[in-house]
């Protein structure tokens, strides 16, 4: 067990050790609360924009499904005639000058695996022509995007804690199985902000149920209970990395495969894959791992199936027997209606404000 997984075993356990850690986490909790208070009180000012901003974020580290959620959200908005743009940090990208408008000629090394996969999925595969700007300062990214493109709404990929960027709508996404672990703030737990933050957002969404219409347990937050909306990942197909040919998801139903994952929550991927094939080996790499050919040498001619995010870093040296699992994020009608209500309301308010100021 590596150091990170050892830390996670503490974060997501009900060990009595958590009671010992709780007093030490208080200074970190106070710093988090102070930061939010300073921005809320406008002691430190946020950048405001003429176009509404929707943040898709979380309060915990690790994967919660933000990228597939955003992709599905953008497709849904496009179907309603609403043009969205995306801003992202471009985590682990090598670009040295920001803000950077993402282009088809950009590589995964330049803009980071998540931004690369997202741009590829929306603009190359779906041909939606969604503008995307990356910058560690999301406020700068939003300003650049609005100067260069005419969009109805800006979607921030993560950035829940980037309070310098004002926002109109916050959607908090969390993992339905792991939830919030020991509920302690980093570094003693997995949380960037306390669970009480759920009370302040417009939508709380739980990812990870096997049935999209299944009712989930309410989440206890202080004296209140919050009932989250449910989404889940649906395995759609397997795609060959070398030929980009797409096959039915049950292609390997009677075969053993090697499952490879370098993502924040690999267990979710393994569970999705185990439903459609037999997992002979589960190989876990660190999140955002920069894959090289040497990582796969021990597997020989065995069928390898990986996540789409990992595949984005393996196209150049992929072998014939390498595939990735293509998944879709599924929303129910209630969530769709709620999102559209919030988005349309925010767009309308901004248009009215612009008329008043003209």
ChimeraX attribute file (.defattr): number of C-alpha atoms within 10 A of each C-alpha:
attribute: neighborCount
match mode: 1-to-1
recipient: residues
	/A:1	7
	/A:2	7
	/A:3	8
	/A:4	9
	/A:5	11
	/A:6	10
	/A:7	15
	/A:8	15
	/A:9	14
	/A:10	18
	/A:11	25
	/A:12	17
	/A:13	14
	/A:14	12
	/A:15	12
	/A:16	9
	/A:17	12
	/A:18	19
	/A:19	12
	/A:20	10
	/A:21	15
	/A:22	15
	/A:23	10
	/A:24	14
	/A:25	17
	/A:26	13
	/A:27	11
	/A:28	17
	/A:29	17
	/A:30	11
	/A:31	12
	/A:32	16
	/A:33	14
	/A:34	12
	/A:35	13
	/A:36	16
	/A:37	13
	/A:38	13
	/A:39	16
	/A:40	13
	/A:41	9
	/A:42	10
	/A:43	9
	/A:44	13
	/A:45	14
	/A:46	16
	/A:47	14
	/A:48	16
	/A:49	17
	/A:50	13
	/A:51	22
	/A:52	24
	/A:53	27
	/A:54	25
	/A:55	26
	/A:56	21
	/A:57	20
	/A:58	28
	/A:59	22
	/A:60	24
	/A:61	15
	/A:62	17
	/A:63	17
	/A:64	26
	/A:65	23
	/A:66	20
	/A:67	19
	/A:68	19
	/A:69	22
	/A:70	20
	/A:71	16
	/A:72	16
	/A:73	20
	/A:74	21
	/A:75	17
	/A:76	16
	/A:77	18
	/A:78	14
	/A:79	10
	/A:80	10
	/A:81	10
	/A:82	17
	/A:83	19
	/A:84	24
	/A:85	22
	/A:86	26
	/A:87	33
	/A:88	23
	/A:89	22
	/A:90	23
	/A:91	16
	/A:92	16
	/A:93	19
	/A:94	13
	/A:95	16
	/A:96	9
	/A:97	7
	/A:98	14
	/A:99	22
	/A:100	19
	/A:101	17
	/A:102	20
	/A:103	15
	/A:104	10
	/A:105	6
	/A:106	14
	/A:107	16
	/A:108	20
	/A:109	15
	/A:110	17
	/A:111	26
	/A:112	24
	/A:113	24
	/A:114	24
	/A:115	26
	/A:116	23
	/A:117	20
	/A:118	19
	/A:119	24
	/A:120	16
	/A:121	16
	/A:122	18
	/A:123	16
	/A:124	13
	/A:125	9
	/A:126	12
	/A:127	11
	/A:128	16
	/A:129	13
	/A:130	20
	/A:131	23
	/A:132	26
	/A:133	27
	/A:134	29
	/A:135	24
	/A:136	16
	/A:137	17
	/A:138	25
	/A:139	23
	/A:140	19
	/A:141	24
	/A:142	28
	/A:143	18
	/A:144	20
	/A:145	23
	/A:146	19
	/A:147	8
	/A:148	10
	/A:149	13
	/A:150	13
	/A:151	17
	/A:152	22
	/A:153	23
	/A:154	24
	/A:155	24
	/A:156	28
	/A:157	23
	/A:158	23
	/A:159	24
	/A:160	21
	/A:161	16
	/A:162	16
	/A:163	19
	/A:164	17
	/A:165	23
	/A:166	19
	/A:167	22
	/A:168	21
	/A:169	19
	/A:170	23
	/A:171	20
	/A:172	24
	/A:173	28
	/A:174	25
	/A:175	21
	/A:176	19
	/A:177	12
	/A:178	14
	/A:179	18
	/A:180	20
	/A:181	18
	/A:182	22
	/A:183	20
	/A:184	27
	/A:185	25
	/A:186	16
	/A:187	14
	/A:188	19
	/A:189	24
	/A:190	23
	/A:191	22
	/A:192	20
	/A:193	23
	/A:194	17
	/A:195	18
	/A:196	11
	/A:197	13
	/A:198	21
	/A:199	14
	/A:200	10
	/A:201	14
	/A:202	14
	/A:203	21
	/A:204	19
	/A:205	20
	/A:206	21
	/A:207	25
	/A:208	20
	/A:209	17
	/A:210	13
	/A:211	12
	/A:212	18
	/A:213	15
	/A:214	10
	/A:215	12
	/A:216	15
	/A:217	11
	/A:218	11
	/A:219	14
	/A:220	12
	/A:221	14
	/A:222	9
	/A:223	5
	/A:224	10
	/A:225	12
	/A:226	14
	/A:227	15
	/A:228	22
	/A:229	20
	/A:230	25
	/A:231	25
	/A:232	24
	/A:233	23
	/A:234	14
	/A:235	19
	/A:236	16
	/A:237	18
	/A:238	26
	/A:239	22
	/A:240	21
	/A:241	24
	/A:242	16
	/A:243	13
	/A:244	12
	/A:245	10
	/A:246	16
	/A:247	16
	/A:248	11
	/A:249	19
	/A:250	16
	/A:251	12
	/A:252	17
	/A:253	14
	/A:254	10
	/A:255	13
	/A:256	16
	/A:257	20
	/A:258	17
	/A:259	25
	/A:260	23
	/A:261	25
	/A:262	20
	/A:263	20
	/A:264	16
	/A:265	19
	/A:266	21
	/A:267	13
	/A:268	18
	/A:269	19
	/A:270	18
	/A:271	11
	/A:272	16
	/A:273	24
	/A:274	15
	/A:275	13
	/A:276	17
	/A:277	17
	/A:278	16
	/A:279	18
	/A:280	14
	/A:281	13
	/A:282	14
	/A:283	15
	/A:284	15
	/A:285	17
	/A:286	15
	/A:287	15
	/A:288	18
	/A:289	15
	/A:290	17
	/A:291	16
	/A:292	13
	/A:293	11
	/A:294	7
	/A:295	12
	/A:296	15
	/A:297	9
	/A:298	8
	/A:299	11
	/A:300	9
	/A:301	12
	/A:302	13
	/A:303	18
	/A:304	22
	/A:305	25
	/A:306	25
	/A:307	22
	/A:308	22
	/A:309	22
	/A:310	24
	/A:311	25
	/A:312	21
	/A:313	22
	/A:314	20
	/A:315	15
	/A:316	12
	/A:317	11
	/A:318	18
	/A:319	18
	/A:320	12
	/A:321	14
	/A:322	22
	/A:323	27
	/A:324	23
	/A:325	23
	/A:326	19
	/A:327	19
	/A:328	15
	/A:329	20
	/A:330	18
	/A:331	19
	/A:332	13
	/A:333	10
	/A:334	11
	/A:335	16
	/A:336	14
	/A:337	11
	/A:338	13
	/A:339	19
	/A:340	16
	/A:341	11
	/A:342	17
	/A:343	20
	/A:344	14
	/A:345	13
	/A:346	20
	/A:347	18
	/A:348	13
	/A:349	13
	/A:350	17
	/A:351	14
	/A:352	11
	/A:353	11
	/A:354	11
	/A:355	9
	/A:356	8
	/A:357	6
	/A:358	5
